[in-house]
Amino acid sequence: MKVAVSEKGQVTIPKALRERLGIQPGSQIDFVEVEGELVGRKVMDRDPVDAAWGVLRSRGRHTDELLAELRDGSR
């Protein structure tokens, strides 16, 4: 997709790309030069591993108990 650069050096990211990549007002884009080309990458709000931290609940059990349960399939 081609877009024009404004006098202020601004470009408009086409709507289809914004929607597909989840770019919303306030999203940050990191621009770098790679072998003479301009590459823009969406900056992740949080590290994916940090975002998943605490998703699984242990219900008060210890890790060893959970692993044993998973290995033998007992509940």
N, C-alpha and C positions, 0 to 999 in steps of 0.2 A: 504494500500500500504506500502510495506516495503522499506526502504532505508538504506544505510550504512552510518555510521558516519566516516568522514575523520580523519586523524591524528590531524588536526587543530580543530576538534570538529564541523566541518561544515556538513550540510546535504543539499541535493538538493530536493526542493519541486517538486513533479511530475508535469509535464506540464498540465495534465488534471485538477489538483487542482488549479494551478496558474491561468489558464484560467477561471475556474468556479468562483473563488473568486476574480478575478480582481487584482491579485498580479503581479506587474510589477517591473522592476529594479528600485530600490530606495524606494519601498514600505517598511513600517516598520511593523515588527511582534513583538508582546509582548508575551514573554514566561512566564508562571506561572506553579507552581506545584499544582495540584489538586488531593488530596487523593493518592499521590504516582505516579501520571501520569503527563507527560509533555504535556501542552496544549499551542498551539500557536494561537494567535488571531491577525488578521489584524488590525492595528491601523488606525482609520478613519482620513482622512486628516482634515476634518472639522466636527463639530457637525451637524447632519442632520437638526436640527431646524435652526441653523445659516445659513446653505447652502440654505434653502428655503426662508430666509428673503428677502423681496423685490420682490419676484416672481410675486405677484399679484399687479397690478397697480390700483390706485384709480381714476385716471384721474381727480385729483383735488377735488374730493368729500370727504366729511367727513365720518367718520365711521358710524354715526347715519343714514346718508342718504343711505349708502350702505346696512346697515342692513334692513332698511325699504323697500328698493327695493327688496332685497332677500326674505323678508317675504311675501310681497303681489304680487310678480311676475311682477310688472310694470317696464317699462324701460323708 
